[in-house]
């Protein structure tokens, strides 16, 4: 009898992976895991970048909207502002009729310790005879410093013609003192010379001959002939 021989194949060959699914080494498995982690990290980074970009766009939109709202608000009248001159004044704010301007309220601005008589406009009357020289008469003597040539002084004054006492000018009527630099030719010689040496706070009377005023004919536009001024010296600096 002839025995037949059959070659057997080891189980590990028939039960192992096929040629289309080769075994993977540990290095290959680690590489694949690393690649998977890299992909996951890239996906997460892209998601975060998209979230930040979206938030930035939202912030910009809010800022632009706020700017447009402010612009529209400023271009339209406020609901709390008065709409016309006829609107009643606020209870907490005085109306324009309840106070005077600072200049009017302070007029005349007297120096400290000045005689209260300087608050009232003086009466300047006519003189007698011809004025042959500049004459300075102190009506009220002040307590301040002596005026020096070159200083800027503030004065109140009344000017009249010497012969008949007719007023031709007065700072009192304008409710504003007159300021000038004394002794440098900005005013008539009678003032330049007559007010130097007068104390601040004084009231003086200046009798000025025509040649130290505007002349006999007053070609410069001022009053002609001899003049009389009553001048209050309020400040010097």
mmCIF file of the C-alpha atoms, coordinates in Angstrom:
data_MODEL
# 
_entry.id   MODEL 
# 
loop_
_atom_site.group_PDB 
_atom_site.id 
_atom_site.type_symbol 
_atom_site.label_atom_id 
_atom_site.label_alt_id 
_atom_site.label_comp_id 
_atom_site.label_asym_id 
_atom_site.label_entity_id 
_atom_site.label_seq_id 
_atom_site.pdbx_PDB_ins_code 
_atom_site.Cartn_x 
_atom_site.Cartn_y 
_atom_site.Cartn_z 
_atom_site.occupancy 
_atom_site.B_iso_or_equiv 
_atom_site.pdbx_formal_charge 
_atom_site.auth_seq_id 
_atom_site.auth_comp_id 
_atom_site.auth_asym_id 
_atom_site.auth_atom_id 
_atom_site.pdbx_PDB_model_num 
ATOM 1   C CA . UNK A 1 1   ? 0.000   0.000   0.000  1.00 0.00 ? 1   UNK A CA 1 
ATOM 2   C CA . UNK A 1 2   ? 1.273   3.422   -0.898 1.00 0.00 ? 2   UNK A CA 1 
ATOM 3   C CA . UNK A 1 3   ? 0.889   6.066   1.651  1.00 0.00 ? 3   UNK A CA 1 
ATOM 4   C CA . UNK A 1 4   ? -0.071  9.571   0.400  1.00 0.00 ? 4   UNK A CA 1 
ATOM 5   C CA . UNK A 1 5   ? 1.785   12.546  1.820  1.00 0.00 ? 5   UNK A CA 1 
ATOM 6   C CA . UNK A 1 6   ? 0.125   15.890  2.442  1.00 0.00 ? 6   UNK A CA 1 
ATOM 7   C CA . UNK A 1 7   ? 2.207   18.834  3.317  1.00 0.00 ? 7   UNK A CA 1 
ATOM 8   C CA . UNK A 1 8   ? 0.801   20.791  6.205  1.00 0.00 ? 8   UNK A CA 1 
ATOM 9   C CA . UNK A 1 9   ? 1.086   24.572  6.530  1.00 0.00 ? 9   UNK A CA 1 
ATOM 10  C CA . UNK A 1 10  ? 1.831   26.020  9.953  1.00 0.00 ? 10  UNK A CA 1 
ATOM 11  C CA . UNK A 1 11  ? -1.115  27.631  11.653 1.00 0.00 ? 11  UNK A CA 1 
ATOM 12  C CA . UNK A 1 12  ? 0.735   30.873  12.183 1.00 0.00 ? 12  UNK A CA 1 
ATOM 13  C CA . UNK A 1 13  ? 0.902   31.326  8.416  1.00 0.00 ? 13  UNK A CA 1 
ATOM 14  C CA . UNK A 1 14  ? -2.732  30.619  7.683  1.00 0.00 ? 14  UNK A CA 1 
ATOM 15  C CA . UNK A 1 15  ? -4.043  32.577  10.664 1.00 0.00 ? 15  UNK A CA 1 
ATOM 16  C CA . UNK A 1 16  ? -1.705  35.634  10.369 1.00 0.00 ? 16  UNK A CA 1 
ATOM 17  C CA . UNK A 1 17  ? -2.294  38.854  8.429  1.00 0.00 ? 17  UNK A CA 1 
ATOM 18  C CA . UNK A 1 18  ? -2.646  38.666  4.690  1.00 0.00 ? 18  UNK A CA 1 
ATOM 19  C CA . UNK A 1 19  ? -0.213  40.130  2.201  1.00 0.00 ? 19  UNK A CA 1 
ATOM 20  C CA . UNK A 1 20  ? -2.512  43.181  1.846  1.00 0.00 ? 20  UNK A CA 1 
ATOM 21  C CA . UNK A 1 21  ? -2.332  43.908  5.653  1.00 0.00 ? 21  UNK A CA 1 
ATOM 22  C CA . UNK A 1 22  ? 1.314   43.606  6.609  1.00 0.00 ? 22  UNK A CA 1 
ATOM 23  C CA . UNK A 1 23  ? 2.347   43.747  10.252 1.00 0.00 ? 23  UNK A CA 1 
ATOM 24  C CA . UNK A 1 24  ? 3.305   47.245  11.579 1.00 0.00 ? 24  UNK A CA 1 
ATOM 25  C CA . UNK A 1 25  ? 6.353   47.852  13.648 1.00 0.00 ? 25  UNK A CA 1 
ATOM 26  C CA . UNK A 1 26  ? 6.325   49.790  16.931 1.00 0.00 ? 26  UNK A CA 1 
ATOM 27  C CA . UNK A 1 27  ? 8.123   52.689  15.244 1.00 0.00 ? 27  UNK A CA 1 
ATOM 28  C CA . UNK A 1 28  ? 5.429   52.918  12.611 1.00 0.00 ? 28  UNK A CA 1 
ATOM 29  C CA . UNK A 1 29  ? 2.716   52.869  15.262 1.00 0.00 ? 29  UNK A CA 1 
ATOM 30  C CA . UNK A 1 30  ? 4.426   55.690  17.182 1.00 0.00 ? 30  UNK A CA 1 
ATOM 31  C CA . UNK A 1 31  ? 4.751   57.726  13.969 1.00 0.00 ? 31  UNK A CA 1 
ATOM 32  C CA . UNK A 1 32  ? 1.065   57.298  13.209 1.00 0.00 ? 32  UNK A CA 1 
ATOM 33  C CA . UNK A 1 33  ? 0.085   58.331  16.752 1.00 0.00 ? 33  UNK A CA 1 
ATOM 34  C CA . UNK A 1 34  ? 2.332   61.368  16.532 1.00 0.00 ? 34  UNK A CA 1 
ATOM 35  C CA . UNK A 1 35  ? 0.821   62.359  13.193 1.00 0.00 ? 35  UNK A CA 1 
ATOM 36  C CA . UNK A 1 36  ? -2.679  61.962  14.643 1.00 0.00 ? 36  UNK A CA 1 
ATOM 37  C CA . UNK A 1 37  ? -1.797  64.213  17.579 1.00 0.00 ? 37  UNK A CA 1 
ATOM 38  C CA . UNK A 1 38  ? -0.317  66.820  15.181 1.00 0.00 ? 38  UNK A CA 1 
ATOM 39  C CA . UNK A 1 39  ? -3.513  66.809  13.127 1.00 0.00 ? 39  UNK A CA 1 
ATOM 40  C CA . UNK A 1 40  ? -5.605  67.250  16.257 1.00 0.00 ? 40  UNK A CA 1 
ATOM 41  C CA . UNK A 1 41  ? -3.430  70.131  17.470 1.00 0.00 ? 41  UNK A CA 1 
ATOM 42  C CA . UNK A 1 42  ? -3.597  71.833  14.057 1.00 0.00 ? 42  UNK A CA 1 
ATOM 43  C CA . UNK A 1 43  ? -7.377  71.494  14.039 1.00 0.00 ? 43  UNK A CA 1 
ATOM 44  C CA . UNK A 1 44  ? -7.633  72.976  17.542 1.00 0.00 ? 44  UNK A CA 1 
ATOM 45  C CA . UNK A 1 45  ? -5.319  75.865  16.609 1.00 0.00 ? 45  UNK A CA 1 
ATOM 46  C CA . UNK A 1 46  ? -7.393  76.639  13.526 1.00 0.00 ? 46  UNK A CA 1 
ATOM 47  C CA . UNK A 1 47  ? -10.561 76.570  15.614 1.00 0.00 ? 47  UNK A CA 1 
ATOM 48  C CA . UNK A 1 48  ? -9.078  79.013  18.149 1.00 0.00 ? 48  UNK A CA 1 
ATOM 49  C CA . UNK A 1 49  ? -7.830  81.354  15.379 1.00 0.00 ? 49  UNK A CA 1 
ATOM 50  C CA . UNK A 1 50  ? -11.292 81.419  13.839 1.00 0.00 ? 50  UNK A CA 1 
ATOM 51  C CA . UNK A 1 51  ? -12.845 82.181  17.251 1.00 0.00 ? 51  UNK A CA 1 
ATOM 52  C CA . UNK A 1 52  ? -10.416 85.080  17.894 1.00 0.00 ? 52  UNK A CA 1 
ATOM 53  C CA . UNK A 1 53  ? -11.037 86.500  14.426 1.00 0.00 ? 53  UNK A CA 1 
ATOM 54  C CA . UNK A 1 54  ? -14.777 86.354  14.979 1.00 0.00 ? 54  UNK A CA 1 
ATOM 55  C CA . UNK A 1 55  ? -14.466 88.148  18.327 1.00 0.00 ? 55  UNK A CA 1 
ATOM 56  C CA . UNK A 1 56  ? -12.294 90.859  16.746 1.00 0.00 ? 56  UNK A CA 1 
ATOM 57  C CA . UNK A 1 57  ? -14.860 91.446  14.010 1.00 0.00 ? 57  UNK A CA 1 
ATOM 58  C CA . UNK A 1 58  ? -17.591 91.754  16.650 1.00 0.00 ? 58  UNK A CA 1 
ATOM 59  C CA . UNK A 1 59  ? -15.559 94.313  18.654 1.00 0.00 ? 59  UNK A CA 1 
ATOM 60  C CA . UNK A 1 60  ? -14.859 96.399  15.533 1.00 0.00 ? 60  UNK A CA 1 
ATOM 61  C CA . UNK A 1 61  ? -18.549 96.363  14.677 1.00 0.00 ? 61  UNK A CA 1 
ATOM 62  C CA . UNK A 1 62  ? -19.449 97.594  18.170 1.00 0.00 ? 62  UNK A CA 1 
ATOM 63  C CA . UNK A 1 63  ? -16.839 100.401 18.010 1.00 0.00 ? 63  UNK A CA 1 
ATOM 64  C CA . UNK A 1 64  ? -18.018 101.558 14.578 1.00 0.00 ? 64  UNK A CA 1 
ATOM 65  C CA . UNK A 1 65  ? -21.619 101.521 15.762 1.00 0.00 ? 65  UNK A CA 1 
ATOM 66  C CA . UNK A 1 66  ? -20.705 103.565 18.855 1.00 0.00 ? 66  UNK A CA 1 
ATOM 67  C CA . UNK A 1 67  ? -18.851 106.166 16.761 1.00 0.00 ? 67  UNK A CA 1 
ATOM 68  C CA . UNK A 1 68  ? -21.807 106.520 14.400 1.00 0.00 ? 68  UNK A CA 1 
ATOM 69  C CA . UNK A 1 69  ? -24.203 106.860 17.344 1.00 0.00 ? 69  UNK A CA 1 
ATOM 70  C CA . UNK A 1 70  ? -22.066 109.579 18.967 1.00 0.00 ? 70  UNK A CA 1 
ATOM 71  C CA . UNK A 1 71  ? -21.830 111.444 15.657 1.00 0.00 ? 71  UNK A CA 1 
ATOM 72  C CA . UNK A 1 72  ? -25.579 111.366 15.188 1.00 0.00 ? 72  UNK A CA 1 
ATOM 73  C CA . UNK A 1 73  ? -26.155 112.452 18.782 1.00 0.00 ? 73  UNK A CA 1 
ATOM 74  C CA . UNK A 1 74  ? -23.795 115.439 18.526 1.00 0.00 ? 74  UNK A CA 1 
ATOM 75  C CA . UNK A 1 75  ? -25.331 116.628 15.259 1.00 0.00 ? 75  UNK A CA 1 
ATOM 76  C CA . UNK A 1 76  ? -28.835 116.705 16.683 1.00 0.00 ? 76  UNK A CA 1 
ATOM 77  C CA . UNK A 1 77  ? -30.009 119.069 19.447 1.00 0.00 ? 77  UNK A CA 1 
ATOM 78  C CA . UNK A 1 78  ? -29.911 117.588 22.942 1.00 0.00 ? 78  UNK A CA 1 
ATOM 79  C CA . UNK A 1 79  ? -33.198 116.958 24.630 1.00 0.00 ? 79  UNK A CA 1 
ATOM 80  C CA . UNK A 1 80  ? -31.872 118.643 27.792 1.00 0.00 ? 80  UNK A CA 1 
ATOM 81  C CA . UNK A 1 81  ? -30.638 121.824 26.077 1.00 0.00 ? 81  UNK A CA 1 
ATOM 82  C CA . UNK A 1 82  ? -32.909 124.842 25.677 1.00 0.00 ? 82  UNK A CA 1 
ATOM 83  C CA . UNK A 1 83  ? -34.487 124.897 22.251 1.00 0.00 ? 83  UNK A CA 1 
ATOM 84  C CA . UNK A 1 84  ? -35.076 128.648 21.924 1.00 0.00 ? 84  UNK A CA 1 
ATOM 85  C CA . UNK A 1 85  ? -34.374 131.972 23.556 1.00 0.00 ? 85  UNK A CA 1 
ATOM 86  C CA . UNK A 1 86  ? -37.939 131.969 24.855 1.00 0.00 ? 86  UNK A CA 1 
ATOM 87  C CA . UNK A 1 87  ? -37.413 128.843 26.964 1.00 0.00 ? 87  UNK A CA 1 
ATOM 88  C CA . UNK A 1 88  ? -37.636 129.566 30.715 1.00 0.00 ? 88  UNK A CA 1 
ATOM 89  C CA . UNK A 1 89  ? -34.298 129.665 32.574 1.00 0.00 ? 89  UNK A CA 1 
ATOM 90  C CA . UNK A 1 90  ? -33.273 126.787 34.795 1.00 0.00 ? 90  UNK A CA 1 
ATOM 91  C CA . UNK A 1 91  ? -34.158 127.161 38.463 1.00 0.00 ? 91  UNK A CA 1 
ATOM 92  C CA . UNK A 1 92  ? -30.509 126.587 39.369 1.00 0.00 ? 92  UNK A CA 1 
ATOM 93  C CA . UNK A 1 93  ? -29.059 129.147 36.921 1.00 0.00 ? 93  UNK A CA 1 
ATOM 94  C CA . UNK A 1 94  ? -29.702 132.919 37.049 1.00 0.00 ? 94  UNK A CA 1 
ATOM 95  C CA . UNK A 1 95  ? -31.275 134.540 34.028 1.00 0.00 ? 95  UNK A CA 1 
ATOM 96  C CA . UNK A 1 96  ? -29.373 137.146 32.038 1.00 0.00 ? 96  UNK A CA 1 
ATOM 97  C CA . UNK A 1 97  ? -31.553 139.857 33.553 1.00 0.00 ? 97  UNK A CA 1 
ATOM 98  C CA . UNK A 1 98  ? -30.517 138.959 37.118 1.00 0.00 ? 98  UNK A CA 1 
ATOM 99  C CA . UNK A 1 99  ? -26.908 140.118 36.894 1.00 0.00 ? 99  UNK A CA 1 
ATOM 100 C CA . UNK A 1 100 ? -24.807 142.772 35.156 1.00 0.00 ? 100 UNK A CA 1 
ATOM 101 C CA . UNK A 1 101 ? -21.610 142.297 33.208 1.00 0.00 ? 101 UNK A CA 1 
ATOM 102 C CA . UNK A 1 102 ? -18.360 142.073 35.262 1.00 0.00 ? 102 UNK A CA 1 
ATOM 103 C CA . UNK A 1 103 ? -17.174 145.444 33.947 1.00 0.00 ? 103 UNK A CA 1 
ATOM 104 C CA . UNK A 1 104 ? -20.412 147.216 34.852 1.00 0.00 ? 104 UNK A CA 1 
ATOM 105 C CA . UNK A 1 105 ? -20.599 145.549 38.274 1.00 0.00 ? 105 UNK A CA 1 
ATOM 106 C CA . UNK A 1 106 ? -17.029 146.539 39.134 1.00 0.00 ? 106 UNK A CA 1 
ATOM 107 C CA . UNK A 1 107 ? -17.186 150.085 37.806 1.00 0.00 ? 107 UNK A CA 1 
ATOM 108 C CA . UNK A 1 108 ? -15.399 152.052 38.959 1.00 0.00 ? 108 UNK A CA 1 
ATOM 109 C CA . UNK A 1 109 ? -12.638 149.597 40.000 1.00 0.00 ? 109 UNK A CA 1 
ATOM 110 C CA . UNK A 1 110 ? -11.293 151.480 43.024 1.00 0.00 ? 110 UNK A CA 1 
ATOM 111 C CA . UNK A 1 111 ? -7.904  150.679 44.577 1.00 0.00 ? 111 UNK A CA 1 
ATOM 112 C CA . UNK A 1 112 ? -7.827  149.236 48.080 1.00 0.00 ? 112 UNK A CA 1 
ATOM 113 C CA . UNK A 1 113 ? -8.446  151.868 50.742 1.00 0.00 ? 113 UNK A CA 1 
ATOM 114 C CA . UNK A 1 114 ? -9.625  154.484 48.239 1.00 0.00 ? 114 UNK A CA 1 
ATOM 115 C CA . UNK A 1 115 ? -11.970 157.279 49.279 1.00 0.00 ? 115 UNK A CA 1 
ATOM 116 C CA . UNK A 1 116 ? -15.591 156.187 48.592 1.00 0.00 ? 116 UNK A CA 1 
ATOM 117 C CA . UNK A 1 117 ? -16.142 159.581 46.913 1.00 0.00 ? 117 UNK A CA 1 
ATOM 118 C CA . UNK A 1 118 ? -14.325 158.151 43.864 1.00 0.00 ? 118 UNK A CA 1 
ATOM 119 C CA . UNK A 1 119 ? -17.380 155.970 43.219 1.00 0.00 ? 119 UNK A CA 1 
ATOM 120 C CA . UNK A 1 120 ? -19.334 159.045 42.133 1.00 0.00 ? 120 UNK A CA 1 
ATOM 121 C CA . UNK A 1 121 ? -18.809 161.069 38.979 1.00 0.00 ? 121 UNK A CA 1 
ATOM 122 C CA . UNK A 1 122 ? -17.318 164.465 39.901 1.00 0.00 ? 122 UNK A CA 1 
ATOM 123 C CA . UNK A 1 123 ? -18.772 167.793 38.855 1.00 0.00 ? 123 UNK A CA 1 
ATOM 124 C CA . UNK A 1 124 ? -16.381 169.748 36.618 1.00 0.00 ? 124 UNK A CA 1 
ATOM 125 C CA . UNK A 1 125 ? -17.283 173.407 36.383 1.00 0.00 ? 125 UNK A CA 1 
ATOM 126 C CA . UNK A 1 126 ? -15.975 176.359 34.386 1.00 0.00 ? 126 UNK A CA 1 
ATOM 127 C CA . UNK A 1 127 ? -12.871 178.234 35.505 1.00 0.00 ? 127 UNK A CA 1 
ATOM 128 C CA . UNK A 1 128 ? -12.173 181.932 35.647 1.00 0.00 ? 128 UNK A CA 1 
ATOM 129 C CA . UNK A 1 129 ? -9.776  183.901 33.485 1.00 0.00 ? 129 UNK A CA 1 
ATOM 130 C CA . UNK A 1 130 ? -7.195  182.529 31.115 1.00 0.00 ? 130 UNK A CA 1 
ATOM 131 C CA . UNK A 1 131 ? -5.047  179.489 31.878 1.00 0.00 ? 131 UNK A CA 1 
ATOM 132 C CA . UNK A 1 132 ? -1.439  180.569 31.426 1.00 0.00 ? 132 UNK A CA 1 
ATOM 133 C CA . UNK A 1 133 ? 0.221   177.450 32.800 1.00 0.00 ? 133 UNK A CA 1 
ATOM 134 C CA . UNK A 1 134 ? -0.571  173.872 33.721 1.00 0.00 ? 134 UNK A CA 1 
ATOM 135 C CA . UNK A 1 135 ? -2.119  173.808 37.201 1.00 0.00 ? 135 UNK A CA 1 
ATOM 136 C CA . UNK A 1 136 ? -2.663  170.592 39.181 1.00 0.00 ? 136 UNK A CA 1 
ATOM 137 C CA . UNK A 1 137 ? -5.062  170.823 42.126 1.00 0.00 ? 137 UNK A CA 1 
ATOM 138 C CA . UNK A 1 138 ? -5.484  167.816 44.431 1.00 0.00 ? 138 UNK A CA 1 
ATOM 139 C CA . UNK A 1 139 ? -9.154  167.333 45.311 1.00 0.00 ? 139 UNK A CA 1 
ATOM 140 C CA . UNK A 1 140 ? -8.748  163.957 47.049 1.00 0.00 ? 140 UNK A CA 1 
ATOM 141 C CA . UNK A 1 141 ? -5.307  162.635 47.989 1.00 0.00 ? 141 UNK A CA 1 
ATOM 142 C CA . UNK A 1 142 ? -4.853  158.915 47.536 1.00 0.00 ? 142 UNK A CA 1 
ATOM 143 C CA . UNK A 1 143 ? -2.887  156.473 49.671 1.00 0.00 ? 143 UNK A CA 1 
ATOM 144 C CA . UNK A 1 144 ? -1.212  154.564 46.881 1.00 0.00 ? 144 UNK A CA 1 
ATOM 145 C CA . UNK A 1 145 ? 2.168   154.775 45.173 1.00 0.00 ? 145 UNK A CA 1 
ATOM 146 C CA . UNK A 1 146 ? 3.270   157.847 43.241 1.00 0.00 ? 146 UNK A CA 1 
ATOM 147 C CA . UNK A 1 147 ? 2.780   157.614 39.466 1.00 0.00 ? 147 UNK A CA 1 
ATOM 148 C CA . UNK A 1 148 ? 6.056   157.511 37.510 1.00 0.00 ? 148 UNK A CA 1 
ATOM 149 C CA . UNK A 1 149 ? 6.665   158.375 33.866 1.00 0.00 ? 149 UNK A CA 1 
ATOM 150 C CA . UNK A 1 150 ? 6.488   155.285 31.668 1.00 0.00 ? 150 UNK A CA 1 
ATOM 151 C CA . UNK A 1 151 ? 3.921   153.491 33.821 1.00 0.00 ? 151 UNK A CA 1 
ATOM 152 C CA . UNK A 1 152 ? 0.559   152.382 32.469 1.00 0.00 ? 152 UNK A CA 1 
ATOM 153 C CA . UNK A 1 153 ? -2.198  154.006 34.482 1.00 0.00 ? 153 UNK A CA 1 
ATOM 154 C CA . UNK A 1 154 ? -5.976  153.568 34.659 1.00 0.00 ? 154 UNK A CA 1 
ATOM 155 C CA . UNK A 1 155 ? -8.028  156.719 35.129 1.00 0.00 ? 155 UNK A CA 1 
ATOM 156 C CA . UNK A 1 156 ? -11.586 157.981 35.246 1.00 0.00 ? 156 UNK A CA 1 
ATOM 157 C CA . UNK A 1 157 ? -12.057 161.512 34.014 1.00 0.00 ? 157 UNK A CA 1 
ATOM 158 C CA . UNK A 1 158 ? -14.424 164.301 33.068 1.00 0.00 ? 158 UNK A CA 1 
ATOM 159 C CA . UNK A 1 159 ? -13.334 166.947 30.526 1.00 0.00 ? 159 UNK A CA 1 
ATOM 160 C CA . UNK A 1 160 ? -14.919 170.373 30.116 1.00 0.00 ? 160 UNK A CA 1 
ATOM 161 C CA . UNK A 1 161 ? -13.989 173.573 28.332 1.00 0.00 ? 161 UNK A CA 1 
ATOM 162 C CA . UNK A 1 162 ? -12.452 175.965 30.848 1.00 0.00 ? 162 UNK A CA 1 
ATOM 163 C CA . UNK A 1 163 ? -14.345 179.024 29.724 1.00 0.00 ? 163 UNK A CA 1 
ATOM 164 C CA . UNK A 1 164 ? -17.928 177.706 30.023 1.00 0.00 ? 164 UNK A CA 1 
ATOM 165 C CA . UNK A 1 165 ? -17.680 174.283 31.744 1.00 0.00 ? 165 UNK A CA 1 
ATOM 166 C CA . UNK A 1 166 ? -19.262 172.458 28.804 1.00 0.00 ? 166 UNK A CA 1 
ATOM 167 C CA . UNK A 1 167 ? -18.521 168.723 29.023 1.00 0.00 ? 167 UNK A CA 1 
ATOM 168 C CA . UNK A 1 168 ? -16.965 167.266 25.887 1.00 0.00 ? 168 UNK A CA 1 
ATOM 169 C CA . UNK A 1 169 ? -15.785 163.848 27.115 1.00 0.00 ? 169 UNK A CA 1 
ATOM 170 C CA . UNK A 1 170 ? -16.033 161.548 30.163 1.00 0.00 ? 170 UNK A CA 1 
ATOM 171 C CA . UNK A 1 171 ? -15.017 157.956 30.795 1.00 0.00 ? 171 UNK A CA 1 
ATOM 172 C CA . UNK A 1 172 ? -17.893 157.780 33.284 1.00 0.00 ? 172 UNK A CA 1 
ATOM 173 C CA . UNK A 1 173 ? -20.372 157.893 30.408 1.00 0.00 ? 173 UNK A CA 1 
ATOM 174 C CA . UNK A 1 174 ? -18.781 154.778 28.886 1.00 0.00 ? 174 UNK A CA 1 
ATOM 175 C CA . UNK A 1 175 ? -18.534 153.052 32.291 1.00 0.00 ? 175 UNK A CA 1 
ATOM 176 C CA . UNK A 1 176 ? -14.983 152.066 31.502 1.00 0.00 ? 176 UNK A CA 1 
ATOM 177 C CA . UNK A 1 177 ? -11.695 153.522 32.791 1.00 0.00 ? 177 UNK A CA 1 
ATOM 178 C CA . UNK A 1 178 ? -9.134  154.819 30.316 1.00 0.00 ? 178 UNK A CA 1 
ATOM 179 C CA . UNK A 1 179 ? -5.698  153.138 30.267 1.00 0.00 ? 179 UNK A CA 1 
ATOM 180 C CA . UNK A 1 180 ? -2.531  154.605 28.753 1.00 0.00 ? 180 UNK A CA 1 
ATOM 181 C CA . UNK A 1 181 ? 1.207   154.911 29.274 1.00 0.00 ? 181 UNK A CA 1 
ATOM 182 C CA . UNK A 1 182 ? 1.909   158.239 30.916 1.00 0.00 ? 182 UNK A CA 1 
ATOM 183 C CA . UNK A 1 183 ? 4.836   160.527 30.063 1.00 0.00 ? 183 UNK A CA 1 
ATOM 184 C CA . UNK A 1 184 ? 5.599   159.043 26.629 1.00 0.00 ? 184 UNK A CA 1 
ATOM 185 C CA . UNK A 1 185 ? 3.454   161.157 24.299 1.00 0.00 ? 185 UNK A CA 1 
ATOM 186 C CA . UNK A 1 186 ? 0.355   158.964 24.040 1.00 0.00 ? 186 UNK A CA 1 
ATOM 187 C CA . UNK A 1 187 ? -1.864  161.758 25.407 1.00 0.00 ? 187 UNK A CA 1 
ATOM 188 C CA . UNK A 1 188 ? -1.842  165.552 25.437 1.00 0.00 ? 188 UNK A CA 1 
ATOM 189 C CA . UNK A 1 189 ? 1.107   167.224 27.265 1.00 0.00 ? 189 UNK A CA 1 
ATOM 190 C CA . UNK A 1 190 ? -1.178  168.500 30.033 1.00 0.00 ? 190 UNK A CA 1 
ATOM 191 C CA . UNK A 1 191 ? -1.902  164.888 31.019 1.00 0.00 ? 191 UNK A CA 1 
ATOM 192 C CA . UNK A 1 192 ? 1.618   163.584 30.421 1.00 0.00 ? 192 UNK A CA 1 
ATOM 193 C CA . UNK A 1 193 ? 3.063   166.197 32.770 1.00 0.00 ? 193 UNK A CA 1 
ATOM 194 C CA . UNK A 1 194 ? 0.144   166.791 35.145 1.00 0.00 ? 194 UNK A CA 1 
ATOM 195 C CA . UNK A 1 195 ? -0.417  163.145 36.202 1.00 0.00 ? 195 UNK A CA 1 
ATOM 196 C CA . UNK A 1 196 ? 3.207   162.167 36.872 1.00 0.00 ? 196 UNK A CA 1 
ATOM 197 C CA . UNK A 1 197 ? 3.780   162.409 40.646 1.00 0.00 ? 197 UNK A CA 1 
ATOM 198 C CA . UNK A 1 198 ? 0.101   161.956 41.562 1.00 0.00 ? 198 UNK A CA 1 
ATOM 199 C CA . UNK A 1 199 ? -0.632  159.181 44.078 1.00 0.00 ? 199 UNK A CA 1 
ATOM 200 C CA . UNK A 1 200 ? -2.855  156.243 43.096 1.00 0.00 ? 200 UNK A CA 1 
ATOM 201 C CA . UNK A 1 201 ? -6.308  156.749 44.593 1.00 0.00 ? 201 UNK A CA 1 
ATOM 202 C CA . UNK A 1 202 ? -6.181  160.532 44.101 1.00 0.00 ? 202 UNK A CA 1 
ATOM 203 C CA . UNK A 1 203 ? -8.659  162.838 42.362 1.00 0.00 ? 203 UNK A CA 1 
ATOM 204 C CA . UNK A 1 204 ? -6.991  165.837 40.767 1.00 0.00 ? 204 UNK A CA 1 
ATOM 205 C CA . UNK A 1 205 ? -8.127  168.817 38.726 1.00 0.00 ? 205 UNK A CA 1 
ATOM 206 C CA . UNK A 1 206 ? -5.988  169.715 35.717 1.00 0.00 ? 206 UNK A CA 1 
ATOM 207 C CA . UNK A 1 207 ? -6.307  173.233 34.282 1.00 0.00 ? 207 UNK A CA 1 
ATOM 208 C CA . UNK A 1 208 ? -4.508  173.008 30.948 1.00 0.00 ? 208 UNK A CA 1 
ATOM 209 C CA . UNK A 1 209 ? -3.601  175.869 28.610 1.00 0.00 ? 209 UNK A CA 1 
ATOM 210 C CA . UNK A 1 210 ? -4.528  175.441 24.959 1.00 0.00 ? 210 UNK A CA 1 
ATOM 211 C CA . UNK A 1 211 ? -0.924  174.895 23.843 1.00 0.00 ? 211 UNK A CA 1 
ATOM 212 C CA . UNK A 1 212 ? -0.689  171.853 26.159 1.00 0.00 ? 212 UNK A CA 1 
ATOM 213 C CA . UNK A 1 213 ? -4.079  170.537 24.982 1.00 0.00 ? 213 UNK A CA 1 
ATOM 214 C CA . UNK A 1 214 ? -5.464  170.616 21.422 1.00 0.00 ? 214 UNK A CA 1 
ATOM 215 C CA . UNK A 1 215 ? -4.570  174.207 20.539 1.00 0.00 ? 215 UNK A CA 1 
ATOM 216 C CA . UNK A 1 216 ? -6.550  177.364 20.083 1.00 0.00 ? 216 UNK A CA 1 
ATOM 217 C CA . UNK A 1 217 ? -8.089  176.160 16.832 1.00 0.00 ? 217 UNK A CA 1 
ATOM 218 C CA . UNK A 1 218 ? -8.243  172.447 17.661 1.00 0.00 ? 218 UNK A CA 1 
ATOM 219 C CA . UNK A 1 219 ? -7.185  171.363 14.175 1.00 0.00 ? 219 UNK A CA 1 
ATOM 220 C CA . UNK A 1 220 ? -6.728  167.789 15.474 1.00 0.00 ? 220 UNK A CA 1 
ATOM 221 C CA . UNK A 1 221 ? -10.442 167.426 16.176 1.00 0.00 ? 221 UNK A CA 1 
ATOM 222 C CA . UNK A 1 222 ? -10.379 168.008 19.954 1.00 0.00 ? 222 UNK A CA 1 
ATOM 223 C CA . UNK A 1 223 ? -11.988 170.919 21.766 1.00 0.00 ? 223 UNK A CA 1 
ATOM 224 C CA . UNK A 1 224 ? -10.298 174.277 21.264 1.00 0.00 ? 224 UNK A CA 1 
ATOM 225 C CA . UNK A 1 225 ? -8.858  176.585 23.908 1.00 0.00 ? 225 UNK A CA 1 
ATOM 226 C CA . UNK A 1 226 ? -8.081  176.047 27.585 1.00 0.00 ? 226 UNK A CA 1 
ATOM 227 C CA . UNK A 1 227 ? -9.461  172.896 29.185 1.00 0.00 ? 227 UNK A CA 1 
ATOM 228 C CA . UNK A 1 228 ? -10.259 171.541 32.623 1.00 0.00 ? 228 UNK A CA 1 
ATOM 229 C CA . UNK A 1 229 ? -10.160 167.833 33.545 1.00 0.00 ? 229 UNK A CA 1 
ATOM 230 C CA . UNK A 1 230 ? -11.068 166.149 36.798 1.00 0.00 ? 230 UNK A CA 1 
ATOM 231 C CA . UNK A 1 231 ? -9.119  162.886 36.851 1.00 0.00 ? 231 UNK A CA 1 
ATOM 232 C CA . UNK A 1 232 ? -9.250  159.920 39.272 1.00 0.00 ? 232 UNK A CA 1 
ATOM 233 C CA . UNK A 1 233 ? -6.080  157.805 39.235 1.00 0.00 ? 233 UNK A CA 1 
ATOM 234 C CA . UNK A 1 234 ? -7.200  154.235 39.885 1.00 0.00 ? 234 UNK A CA 1 
ATOM 235 C CA . UNK A 1 235 ? -4.111  152.126 39.183 1.00 0.00 ? 235 UNK A CA 1 
ATOM 236 C CA . UNK A 1 236 ? -0.502  152.310 37.996 1.00 0.00 ? 236 UNK A CA 1 
ATOM 237 C CA . UNK A 1 237 ? 1.788   149.501 36.867 1.00 0.00 ? 237 UNK A CA 1 
# 
